[in-house]
Amino acid sequence: MANQDMQERQTYTSAFAITKSDATVLPPTWGGLFVGGAGAVTVTTLDGEVVTFTGVLAGQILPIVVTKVMAATVATNIVGMR
């Protein structure tokens, strides 16, 4: 419950559209991903792990710091936030 409350209160100061790519490295300061269109999201974490989040819903925020949003990502309209 506490984590959900923190996510709901999180304020972001900037955002940008993310282009899915296995090569593009994002600044590791991004504090979350907004997913506009439902689907799996495959990312590379700050620690270098490749992880796939399945069942991600449209409008969901993934509170994770990533360095890449991989081309295998099915979800659409992804926005990086910090």
PAFI-314689 format. One record per atom (N, C-alpha, C, O): residue number from 1; residue in three letters; x, y, z; atom name. Coordinates in Angstrom, 2 decimals, always signed. Atoms other than C-alpha are relative to their C-alpha. Layout:
+-----+--------+---------+---------+---------+-------+
: num : residu :      xx :      yy :      zz : atome :
+-----+--------+---------+---------+---------+-------+
: NUM :    ALA :       X :       Y :       Z :    CA :
...
+-----+--------+---------+---------+---------+-------+
END
This chain:
+-----+--------+---------+---------+---------+-------+
: num : residu :      xx :      yy :      zz : atome :
+-----+--------+---------+---------+---------+-------+
:   1 :    MET :   +0.82 :   -1.19 :   +0.00 :     N :
:   1 :    MET :   +0.00 :   +0.00 :   +0.00 :    CA :
:   1 :    MET :   +0.87 :   +1.26 :   +0.00 :     C :
:   1 :    MET :   +0.57 :   +2.22 :   -0.71 :     O :
:   2 :    ALA :   -0.86 :   -1.18 :   -0.07 :     N :
:   2 :    ALA :   +2.79 :   +2.44 :   +0.87 :    CA :
:   2 :    ALA :   +0.64 :   +0.29 :   -1.34 :     C :
:   2 :    ALA :   +0.73 :   +1.46 :   -1.74 :     O :
:   3 :    ASN :   -0.61 :   -0.22 :   +1.31 :     N :
:   3 :    ASN :   +4.49 :   +1.91 :   -2.51 :    CA :
:   3 :    ASN :   -1.00 :   +0.59 :   -0.98 :     C :
:   3 :    ASN :   -0.64 :   +1.45 :   -1.79 :     O :
:   4 :    GLN :   +1.03 :   -0.54 :   +0.88 :     N :
:   4 :    GLN :   +1.21 :   +2.59 :   -4.32 :    CA :
:   4 :    GLN :   -0.23 :   +1.48 :   +0.31 :     C :
:   4 :    GLN :   -0.38 :   +2.28 :   -0.61 :     O :
:   5 :    ASP :   +0.18 :   -1.40 :   -0.38 :     N :
:   5 :    ASP :   +0.77 :   +5.83 :   -2.35 :    CA :
:   5 :    ASP :   +1.13 :   +0.86 :   -0.51 :     C :
:   5 :    ASP :   +0.90 :   +1.97 :   -0.98 :     O :
:   6 :    MET :   -1.15 :   -0.75 :   +0.50 :     N :
:   6 :    MET :   +4.30 :   +6.93 :   -3.28 :    CA :
:   6 :    MET :   -0.10 :   +0.20 :   -1.50 :     C :
:   6 :    MET :   +0.19 :   +1.29 :   -1.99 :     O :
:   7 :    GLN :   +0.11 :   -0.11 :   +1.46 :     N :
:   7 :    GLN :   +3.67 :   +6.22 :   -6.97 :    CA :
:   7 :    GLN :   -1.04 :   +1.04 :   -0.36 :     C :
:   7 :    GLN :   -0.83 :   +1.83 :   -1.28 :     O :
:   8 :    GLU :   +1.07 :   -0.95 :   +0.30 :     N :
:   8 :    GLU :   +0.45 :   +8.22 :   -6.94 :    CA :
:   8 :    GLU :   +0.43 :   +1.43 :   +0.29 :     C :
:   8 :    GLU :   -0.09 :   +2.37 :   -0.32 :     O :
:   9 :    ARG :   -0.46 :   -1.35 :   -0.38 :     N :
:   9 :    ARG :   +2.25 :  +11.18 :   -5.34 :    CA :
:   9 :    ARG :   +1.24 :   +0.44 :   -0.75 :     C :
:   9 :    ARG :   +1.65 :   +1.60 :   -0.62 :     O :
:  10 :    GLN :   -1.23 :   -0.33 :   +0.73 :     N :
:  10 :    GLN :   +5.32 :  +11.07 :   -7.58 :    CA :
:  10 :    GLN :   -0.27 :   +1.13 :   -0.98 :     C :
:  10 :    GLN :   -1.25 :   +1.11 :   -1.72 :     O :
:  11 :    THR :   +0.08 :   -1.10 :   +0.94 :     N :
:  11 :    THR :   +5.85 :  +14.28 :   -9.50 :    CA :
:  11 :    THR :   +1.22 :   -0.04 :   -0.91 :     C :
:  11 :    THR :   +2.35 :   -0.20 :   -0.45 :     O :
:  12 :    TYR :   -1.07 :   +0.03 :   +0.98 :     N :
:  12 :    TYR :   +7.91 :  +14.35 :  -12.67 :    CA :
:  12 :    TYR :   +0.19 :   +1.41 :   -0.56 :     C :
:  12 :    TYR :   -0.79 :   +2.14 :   -0.73 :     O :
:  13 :    THR :   -0.28 :   -1.35 :   +0.48 :     N :
:  13 :    THR :   +9.61 :  +17.47 :  -14.00 :    CA :
:  13 :    THR :   +0.24 :   +0.06 :   -1.51 :     C :
:  13 :    THR :   +0.21 :   +1.14 :   -2.10 :     O :
:  14 :    SER :   -0.16 :   +0.01 :   +1.45 :     N :
:  14 :    SER :  +10.25 :  +16.36 :  -17.58 :    CA :
:  14 :    SER :   -0.37 :   -1.37 :   -0.54 :     C :
:  14 :    SER :   -0.43 :   -2.36 :   +0.19 :     O :
:  15 :    ALA :   +0.40 :   +1.24 :   +0.66 :     N :
:  15 :    ALA :   +9.24 :  +13.71 :  -20.08 :    CA :
:  15 :    ALA :   +0.36 :   +0.06 :   -1.48 :     C :
:  15 :    ALA :   +0.49 :   +1.15 :   -2.05 :     O :
:  16 :    PHE :   -0.25 :   +0.04 :   +1.43 :     N :
:  16 :    PHE :  +10.02 :  +12.56 :  -23.61 :    CA :
:  16 :    PHE :   -0.46 :   -1.33 :   -0.58 :     C :
:  16 :    PHE :   -0.46 :   -2.35 :   +0.11 :     O :
:  17 :    ALA :   +0.44 :   +1.21 :   +0.69 :     N :
:  17 :    ALA :   +8.73 :  +10.06 :  -26.14 :    CA :
:  17 :    ALA :   +1.20 :   -0.93 :   -0.20 :     C :
:  17 :    ALA :   +2.29 :   -0.48 :   -0.54 :     O :
:  18 :    ILE :   -1.07 :   +0.98 :   +0.16 :     N :
:  18 :    ILE :  +10.78 :   +6.87 :  -26.30 :    CA :
:  18 :    ILE :   -0.20 :   -0.78 :   -1.29 :     C :
:  18 :    ILE :   -1.30 :   -1.26 :   -1.58 :     O :
:  19 :    THR :   -0.01 :   +0.84 :   +1.19 :     N :
:  19 :    THR :  +11.66 :   +5.15 :  -29.55 :    CA :
:  19 :    THR :   +0.63 :   -1.33 :   +0.39 :     C :
:  19 :    THR :   +1.75 :   -1.37 :   +0.90 :     O :
:  20 :    LYS :   -0.52 :   +1.33 :   -0.35 :     N :
:  20 :    LYS :  +12.09 :   +1.41 :  -29.06 :    CA :
:  20 :    LYS :   +1.23 :   -0.31 :   -0.85 :     C :
:  20 :    LYS :   +1.22 :   -0.15 :   -2.07 :     O :
:  21 :    SER :   -1.25 :   +0.27 :   +0.71 :     N :
:  21 :    SER :  +15.64 :   +0.39 :  -29.94 :    CA :
:  21 :    SER :   +0.90 :   -0.87 :   +0.86 :     C :
:  21 :    SER :   +0.99 :   -0.67 :   +2.08 :     O :
:  22 :    ASP :   -0.98 :   +0.81 :   -0.72 :     N :
:  22 :    ASP :  +18.21 :   -2.23 :  -28.98 :    CA :
:  22 :    ASP :   +1.33 :   +0.73 :   +0.11 :     C :
:  22 :    ASP :   +2.21 :   +0.30 :   +0.85 :     O :
:  23 :    ALA :   -1.27 :   -0.71 :   +0.03 :     N :
:  23 :    ALA :  +20.97 :   +0.31 :  -29.63 :    CA :
:  23 :    ALA :   +0.00 :   +1.32 :   +0.77 :     C :
:  23 :    ALA :   +1.02 :   +1.70 :   +1.33 :     O :
:  24 :    THR :   +0.06 :   -1.31 :   -0.63 :     N :
:  24 :    THR :  +19.78 :   +3.63 :  -28.20 :    CA :
:  24 :    THR :   +0.07 :   -0.11 :   +1.51 :     C :
:  24 :    THR :   -0.76 :   -0.76 :   +2.14 :     O :
:  25 :    VAL :   -0.16 :   +0.00 :   -1.45 :     N :
:  25 :    VAL :  +21.01 :   +4.16 :  -24.65 :    CA :
:  25 :    VAL :   -0.61 :   +1.29 :   +0.55 :     C :
:  25 :    VAL :   -0.25 :   +2.39 :   +0.15 :     O :
:  26 :    LEU :   +0.66 :   -1.14 :   -0.62 :     N :
:  26 :    LEU :  +18.80 :   +6.43 :  -22.55 :    CA :
:  26 :    LEU :   +0.81 :   +0.50 :   +1.18 :     C :
:  26 :    LEU :   +1.57 :   -0.27 :   +1.77 :     O :
:  27 :    PRO :   -0.66 :   -0.47 :   -1.23 :     N :
:  27 :    PRO :  +20.12 :   +8.66 :  -19.78 :    CA :
:  27 :    PRO :   -0.56 :   -0.79 :   +1.18 :     C :
:  27 :    PRO :   -1.78 :   -0.92 :   +1.29 :     O :
:  28 :    PRO :   +0.49 :   +0.84 :   -1.08 :     N :
:  28 :    PRO :  +19.90 :   +6.50 :  -16.63 :    CA :
:  28 :    PRO :   -0.72 :   +0.75 :   +1.11 :     C :
:  28 :    PRO :   -1.01 :   +0.18 :   +2.17 :     O :
:  29 :    THR :   +0.67 :   -0.79 :   -1.03 :     N :
:  29 :    THR :  +18.21 :   +9.29 :  -14.72 :    CA :
:  29 :    THR :   -1.52 :   -0.08 :   -0.10 :     C :
:  29 :    THR :   -2.21 :   +0.50 :   +0.74 :     O :
:  30 :    TRP :   +1.45 :   +0.06 :   +0.16 :     N :
:  30 :    TRP :  +14.71 :   +8.45 :  -15.98 :    CA :
:  30 :    TRP :   -0.60 :   -0.85 :   +1.10 :     C :
:  30 :    TRP :   -0.16 :   -1.98 :   +1.32 :     O :
:  31 :    GLY :   +0.57 :   +0.65 :   -1.17 :     N :
:  31 :    GLY :  +12.54 :   +7.48 :  -13.03 :    CA :
:  31 :    GLY :   -1.25 :   -0.81 :   -0.27 :     C :
:  31 :    GLY :   -1.86 :   -1.31 :   +0.68 :     O :
:  32 :    GLY :   +1.18 :   +0.79 :   +0.26 :     N :
:  32 :    GLY :   +9.72 :   +5.73 :  -14.78 :    CA :
:  32 :    GLY :   -0.38 :   +0.04 :   -1.46 :     C :
:  32 :    GLY :   +0.08 :   +0.89 :   -2.22 :     O :
:  33 :    LEU :   +0.53 :   +0.05 :   +1.36 :     N :
:  33 :    LEU :   +7.95 :   +4.79 :  -17.97 :    CA :
:  33 :    LEU :   -1.51 :   +0.03 :   +0.06 :     C :
:  33 :    LEU :   -2.14 :   -0.73 :   +0.79 :     O :
:  34 :    PHE :   +1.45 :   -0.01 :   +0.19 :     N :
:  34 :    PHE :   +4.40 :   +5.72 :  -18.88 :    CA :
:  34 :    PHE :   -0.28 :   -0.79 :   -1.27 :     C :
:  34 :    PHE :   +0.34 :   -0.55 :   -2.30 :     O :
:  35 :    VAL :   +0.34 :   +0.83 :   +1.14 :     N :
:  35 :    VAL :   +2.86 :   +3.13 :  -21.20 :    CA :
:  35 :    VAL :   -1.37 :   +0.40 :   -0.52 :     C :
:  35 :    VAL :   -2.37 :   +0.22 :   +0.17 :     O :
:  36 :    GLY :   +1.26 :   -0.48 :   +0.56 :     N :
:  36 :    GLY :   +0.19 :   +4.58 :  -23.49 :    CA :
:  36 :    GLY :   -0.85 :   -1.09 :   -0.63 :     C :
:  36 :    GLY :   -2.08 :   -1.01 :   -0.59 :     O :
:  37 :    GLY :   +0.71 :   +1.10 :   +0.65 :     N :
:  37 :    GLY :   -0.73 :   +1.38 :  -25.36 :    CA :
:  37 :    GLY :   +0.45 :   -1.33 :   +0.59 :     C :
:  37 :    GLY :   +1.64 :   -1.59 :   +0.69 :     O :
:  38 :    ALA :   -0.28 :   +1.24 :   -0.72 :     N :
:  38 :    ALA :   -0.95 :   -2.02 :  -23.67 :    CA :
:  38 :    ALA :   +0.92 :   -0.95 :   -0.76 :     C :
:  38 :    ALA :   +0.96 :   -0.96 :   -1.99 :     O :
:  39 :    GLY :   -0.85 :   +1.03 :   +0.58 :     N :
:  39 :    GLY :   +1.56 :   -4.80 :  -24.24 :    CA :
:  39 :    GLY :   +1.23 :   -0.23 :   +0.85 :     C :
:  39 :    GLY :   +1.47 :   +0.48 :   +1.82 :     O :
:  40 :    ALA :   -1.23 :   +0.31 :   -0.72 :     N :
:  40 :    ALA :   +4.80 :   -6.33 :  -23.05 :    CA :
:  40 :    ALA :   +1.03 :   +1.11 :   -0.21 :     C :
:  40 :    ALA :   +1.11 :   +1.71 :   -1.28 :     O :
:  41 :    VAL :   -1.06 :   -1.01 :   +0.06 :     N :
:  41 :    VAL :   +7.68 :   -3.95 :  -22.28 :    CA :
:  41 :    VAL :   +1.31 :   -0.70 :   +0.38 :     C :
:  41 :    VAL :   +1.45 :   -1.21 :   +1.49 :     O :
:  42 :    THR :   -1.30 :   +0.60 :   -0.25 :     N :
:  42 :    THR :  +11.24 :   -5.25 :  -22.59 :    CA :
:  42 :    THR :   +1.02 :   +1.13 :   +0.14 :     C :
:  42 :    THR :   +1.13 :   +1.99 :   -0.73 :     O :
:  43 :    VAL :   -0.94 :   -1.08 :   -0.31 :     N :
:  43 :    VAL :  +13.93 :   -3.06 :  -21.02 :    CA :
:  43 :    VAL :   +1.34 :   -0.57 :   +0.44 :     C :
:  43 :    VAL :   +1.46 :   -1.74 :   +0.79 :     O :
:  44 :    THR :   -1.27 :   +0.28 :   -0.66 :     N :
:  44 :    THR :  +17.54 :   -3.04 :  -19.96 :    CA :
:  44 :    THR :   +0.05 :   +0.90 :   +1.22 :     C :
:  44 :    THR :   -0.09 :   +2.12 :   +1.11 :     O :
:  45 :    THR :   -0.02 :   -0.76 :   -1.24 :     N :
:  45 :    THR :  +17.82 :   -1.98 :  -16.33 :    CA :
:  45 :    THR :   +1.34 :   +0.70 :   +0.17 :     C :
:  45 :    THR :   +2.28 :   +0.46 :   -0.59 :     O :
:  46 :    LEU :   -1.22 :   -0.73 :   -0.29 :     N :
:  46 :    LEU :  +20.45 :   +0.31 :  -14.89 :    CA :
:  46 :    LEU :   +1.14 :   -0.99 :   +0.32 :     C :
:  46 :    LEU :   +2.31 :   -0.69 :   +0.05 :     O :
:  47 :    ASP :   -1.00 :   +1.02 :   -0.32 :     N :
:  47 :    ASP :  +22.25 :   -2.86 :  -13.69 :    CA :
:  47 :    ASP :   +0.37 :   -0.88 :   -1.20 :     C :
:  47 :    ASP :   +1.21 :   -1.77 :   -1.07 :     O :
:  48 :    GLY :   -0.33 :   +0.74 :   +1.21 :     N :
:  48 :    GLY :  +22.33 :   -4.23 :  -17.26 :    CA :
:  48 :    GLY :   -0.83 :   -1.26 :   -0.23 :     C :
:  48 :    GLY :   -0.55 :   -2.01 :   -1.16 :     O :
:  49 :    GLU :   +0.86 :   +1.17 :   +0.17 :     N :
:  49 :    GLU :  +19.65 :   -6.89 :  -16.84 :    CA :
:  49 :    GLU :   -1.08 :   +0.29 :   -1.04 :     C :
:  49 :    GLU :   -1.65 :   +1.38 :   -1.06 :     O :
:  50 :    VAL :   +1.09 :   -0.13 :   +0.96 :     N :
:  50 :    VAL :  +17.19 :   -7.45 :  -19.69 :    CA :
:  50 :    VAL :   -1.22 :   -0.68 :   +0.62 :     C :
:  50 :    VAL :   -1.18 :   -1.86 :   +0.96 :     O :
:  51 :    VAL :   +1.20 :   +0.48 :   -0.68 :     N :
:  51 :    VAL :  +13.68 :   -7.85 :  -18.25 :    CA :
:  51 :    VAL :   -1.21 :   +0.32 :   -0.88 :     C :
:  51 :    VAL :   -1.28 :   +1.38 :   -1.49 :     O :
:  52 :    THR :   +1.25 :   -0.24 :   +0.71 :     N :
:  52 :    THR :  +10.27 :   -8.23 :  -19.89 :    CA :
:  52 :    THR :   -1.14 :   +0.07 :   +1.00 :     C :
:  52 :    THR :   -1.36 :   -0.87 :   +1.78 :     O :
:  53 :    PHE :   +1.21 :   -0.17 :   -0.81 :     N :
:  53 :    PHE :   +7.20 :   -6.89 :  -18.11 :    CA :
:  53 :    PHE :   -1.17 :   -0.39 :   -0.89 :     C :
:  53 :    PHE :   -1.41 :   +0.24 :   -1.92 :     O :
:  54 :    THR :   +1.15 :   +0.45 :   +0.79 :     N :
:  54 :    THR :   +4.15 :   -8.76 :  -19.41 :    CA :
:  54 :    THR :   -1.28 :   +0.50 :   +0.64 :     C :
:  54 :    THR :   -1.33 :   +0.79 :   +1.83 :     O :
:  55 :    GLY :   +1.29 :   -0.41 :   -0.52 :     N :
:  55 :    GLY :   +0.53 :   -7.75 :  -19.06 :    CA :
:  55 :    GLY :   -0.08 :   +1.47 :   +0.40 :     C :
:  55 :    GLY :   -0.91 :   +1.85 :   +1.22 :     O :
:  56 :    VAL :   +0.02 :   -1.43 :   -0.32 :     N :
:  56 :    VAL :   +1.30 :   -4.02 :  -18.91 :    CA :
:  56 :    VAL :   -1.23 :   +0.63 :   -0.66 :     C :
:  56 :    VAL :   -1.48 :   +0.44 :   -1.85 :     O :
:  57 :    LEU :   +1.24 :   -0.61 :   +0.48 :     N :
:  57 :    LEU :   -1.92 :   -2.03 :  -19.26 :    CA :
:  57 :    LEU :   +0.22 :   +1.40 :   -0.54 :     C :
:  57 :    LEU :   +1.17 :   +2.08 :   -0.14 :     O :
:  58 :    ALA :   -0.05 :   -1.37 :   +0.49 :     N :
:  58 :    ALA :   -2.51 :   +1.17 :  -21.18 :    CA :
:  58 :    ALA :   -0.21 :   +0.95 :   +1.18 :     C :
:  58 :    ALA :   -1.11 :   +0.74 :   +1.99 :     O :
:  59 :    GLY :   +0.11 :   -0.98 :   -1.08 :     N :
:  59 :    GLY :   -2.00 :   +4.12 :  -18.84 :    CA :
:  59 :    GLY :   +0.80 :   -0.36 :   +1.24 :     C :
:  59 :    GLY :   +0.80 :   +0.39 :   +2.21 :     O :
:  60 :    GLN :   -0.77 :   +0.45 :   -1.16 :     N :
:  60 :    GLN :   +0.25 :   +2.19 :  -16.47 :    CA :
:  60 :    GLN :   +1.36 :   +0.68 :   +0.04 :     C :
:  60 :    GLN :   +1.96 :   +0.95 :   -1.00 :     O :
:  61 :    ILE :   -1.34 :   -0.53 :   -0.20 :     N :
:  61 :    ILE :   +3.45 :   +3.66 :  -15.02 :    CA :
:  61 :    ILE :   +0.86 :   -1.10 :   +0.59 :     C :
:  61 :    ILE :   +0.50 :   -1.72 :   +1.59 :     O :
:  62 :    LEU :   -0.98 :   +0.95 :   -0.52 :     N :
:  62 :    LEU :   +6.43 :   +1.37 :  -14.54 :    CA :
:  62 :    LEU :   +1.07 :   +0.82 :   +0.72 :     C :
:  62 :    LEU :   +1.85 :   +1.51 :   +0.06 :     O :
:  63 :    PRO :   -0.97 :   -0.81 :   -0.76 :     N :
:  63 :    PRO :   +8.54 :   +2.93 :  -11.74 :    CA :
:  63 :    PRO :   +1.37 :   -0.66 :   +0.04 :     C :
:  63 :    PRO :   +1.78 :   -1.19 :   +1.07 :     O :
:  64 :    ILE :   -1.30 :   +0.67 :   +0.11 :     N :
:  64 :    ILE :  +11.91 :   +1.63 :  -12.93 :    CA :
:  64 :    ILE :   +0.95 :   +0.89 :   -0.79 :     C :
:  64 :    ILE :   +0.54 :   +1.58 :   -1.72 :     O :
:  65 :    VAL :   -1.02 :   -0.73 :   +0.75 :     N :
:  65 :    VAL :  +15.15 :   +3.22 :  -14.09 :    CA :
:  65 :    VAL :   +0.56 :   -0.93 :   -1.05 :     C :
:  65 :    VAL :   +1.03 :   -2.02 :   -0.73 :     O :
:  66 :    VAL :   -0.47 :   +0.83 :   +1.10 :     N :
:  66 :    VAL :  +16.13 :   +1.87 :  -17.49 :    CA :
:  66 :    VAL :   +1.02 :   +0.75 :   -0.85 :     C :
:  66 :    VAL :   +1.06 :   +1.98 :   -0.85 :     O :
:  67 :    THR :   -0.94 :   -0.61 :   +0.95 :     N :
:  67 :    THR :  +18.90 :   +2.46 :  -20.00 :    CA :
:  67 :    THR :   -0.43 :   -0.24 :   -1.44 :     C :
:  67 :    THR :   +0.03 :   +0.44 :   -2.35 :     O :
:  68 :    LYS :   +0.51 :   +0.29 :   +1.35 :     N :
:  68 :    LYS :  +17.07 :   +0.92 :  -22.99 :    CA :
:  68 :    LYS :   -1.44 :   -0.50 :   +0.10 :     C :
:  68 :    LYS :   -1.80 :   -1.19 :   +1.05 :     O :
:  69 :    VAL :   +1.28 :   +0.65 :   +0.24 :     N :
:  69 :    VAL :  +13.55 :   +0.13 :  -24.12 :    CA :
:  69 :    VAL :   +0.20 :   -0.75 :   -1.31 :     C :
:  69 :    VAL :   +0.34 :   -0.15 :   -2.37 :     O :
:  70 :    MET :   -0.42 :   +0.86 :   +1.10 :     N :
:  70 :    MET :  +14.18 :   -2.80 :  -26.44 :    CA :
:  70 :    MET :   -1.02 :   -0.05 :   -1.14 :     C :
:  70 :    MET :   -2.21 :   +0.18 :   -0.94 :     O :
:  71 :    ALA :   +0.84 :   +0.07 :   +1.19 :     N :
:  71 :    ALA :  +12.82 :   -3.23 :  -29.97 :    CA :
:  71 :    ALA :   -1.08 :   -1.08 :   +0.12 :     C :
:  71 :    ALA :   -2.11 :   -1.00 :   -0.55 :     O :
:  72 :    ALA :   +0.99 :   +1.07 :   -0.18 :     N :
:  72 :    ALA :  +10.98 :   -6.40 :  -28.84 :    CA :
:  72 :    ALA :   -1.24 :   +0.45 :   +0.76 :     C :
:  72 :    ALA :   -2.21 :   -0.31 :   +0.87 :     O :
:  73 :    THR :   +1.13 :   -0.55 :   -0.76 :     N :
:  73 :    THR :   +8.62 :   -4.19 :  -26.80 :    CA :
:  73 :    THR :   -1.22 :   +0.08 :   -0.89 :     C :
:  73 :    THR :   -1.16 :   +0.61 :   -2.00 :     O :
:  74 :    VAL :   +1.26 :   -0.02 :   +0.74 :     N :
:  74 :    VAL :   +5.02 :   -4.62 :  -27.94 :    CA :
:  74 :    VAL :   -0.84 :   +1.24 :   +0.35 :     C :
:  74 :    VAL :   -1.55 :   +1.77 :   -0.50 :     O :
:  75 :    ALA :   +0.74 :   -1.17 :   -0.44 :     N :
:  75 :    ALA :   +3.53 :   -1.75 :  -25.91 :    CA :
:  75 :    ALA :   +0.37 :   +1.21 :   -0.86 :     C :
:  75 :    ALA :   +1.45 :   +1.26 :   -1.45 :     O :
:  76 :    THR :   -0.21 :   -1.18 :   +0.83 :     N :
:  76 :    THR :   +3.21 :   +1.60 :  -27.67 :    CA :
:  76 :    THR :   -0.14 :   +1.28 :   +0.81 :     C :
:  76 :    THR :   -0.54 :   +1.26 :   +1.97 :     O :
:  77 :    ASN :   +0.12 :   -1.34 :   -0.61 :     N :
:  77 :    ASN :   +3.30 :   +5.32 :  -26.89 :    CA :
:  77 :    ASN :   +0.65 :   +0.07 :   +1.37 :     C :
:  77 :    ASN :   +0.01 :   +0.48 :   +2.35 :     O :
:  78 :    ILE :   -0.74 :   +0.02 :   -1.26 :     N :
:  78 :    ILE :   +5.95 :   +4.97 :  -24.19 :    CA :
:  78 :    ILE :   +0.69 :   +1.33 :   +0.20 :     C :
:  78 :    ILE :   +1.31 :   +1.88 :   -0.72 :     O :
:  79 :    VAL :   -0.58 :   -1.28 :   -0.36 :     N :
:  79 :    VAL :   +7.10 :   +8.10 :  -22.42 :    CA :
:  79 :    VAL :   +0.91 :   -0.20 :   +1.20 :     C :
:  79 :    VAL :   +0.50 :   -0.77 :   +2.20 :     O :
:  80 :    GLY :   -0.93 :   +0.01 :   -1.12 :     N :
:  80 :    GLY :  +10.18 :   +8.37 :  -20.20 :    CA :
:  80 :    GLY :   -0.25 :   +1.23 :   +0.85 :     C :
:  80 :    GLY :   -0.51 :   +2.32 :   +0.33 :     O :
:  81 :    MET :   +0.26 :   -1.12 :   -0.91 :     N :
:  81 :    MET :   +9.75 :  +10.54 :  -17.12 :    CA :
:  81 :    MET :   +1.11 :   +0.10 :   +1.03 :     C :
:  81 :    MET :   +1.72 :   -0.90 :   +1.41 :     O :
:  82 :    ARG :   -0.91 :   -0.20 :   -1.13 :     N :
:  82 :    ARG :  +12.01 :  +12.07 :  -14.52 :    CA :
:  82 :    ARG :   -0.43 :   +1.21 :   +0.78 :     C :
:  82 :    ARG :   +0.20 :   +1.55 :   +1.77 :     O :
+-----+--------+---------+---------+---------+-------+
END
